[in-house]
Amino acid sequence: MVAVLLSLLLIAARPLPPPVHAAHSSVGVPMPDVLHTLDAADSVIVYALGEKSRPGDVRPEMYGRQVLGVGRATPEWQFHAGQILSDVLLYEDSGFSNHHLSDITRSRYAFQFVTPRDTVTALMMLAEPCVEIWDRAGLAGRGYPDPVRWSALVSLAREAAFDAAGVRTLALEPAVEEEYTFVDSMPRLTDGRVPEYPVGARKDNVEGTVLVQARVGTDGRVLQARIMHSIPQLDGAAMDAVSRWRFRPALSRGKPVACWVAVPVTFGLH
């Protein structure tokens, strides 16, 4: 049996470079079920984090830092957060940037994505800048944003602000002129034929989930595809299937736009 779990996670209307793994990151792309939680969460709790906790601190702490405030995200905020966080995780940037954050004292946040089955936390460190994804087993993934995505993360923090004085004045200096484009609706699969299970993989009892990254064009056809999480004996079947699929394209301000999507294709023997 082959199960296809479609999780449309990475949304960016502007052209994107191919994924690279930064030299300073030893953590790869998170497993598909972790990325899926960002998209499928029933709610998101936002924590503003402060200095490192010390023995005797009375404040609650999270990941070794004081919790300065707690809030709950709106559905629209959650929708945008899933897009930019997945984008940063899957498209790391290792280049030099001359930008810096205007106020590092309000630069660390934890976004807790909650589903009935799992809880995934995105630890966002704006000053570094760096995003880490933690699940119940520990650190699952890490990404380093380029200036455009960095600026979008700062805006995300401002929208979830608990105190106007401390957070809503956050900005990158110098300002980033290019704006990160969020979509209004994600691509929807309209024709997704189930891939054939490779004979050799079935014979060798190989199963699991292949994560395919696909760029869906404005006509709903897959323009590019690449493997992000590999199972060698299943990669070919997953790529062949996804390349033939058809989608209803993403929309931004009512117009179709091309974007990248993460497509987990799960092969199961039973």
Summary of the structure (lengths in Angstrom):
residues: 270
radius of gyration: 19.2
end to end distance: 6.0
largest distance: 62.4
contacts: 848
relative contact order: 0.20
helix: 23%
strand: 35%
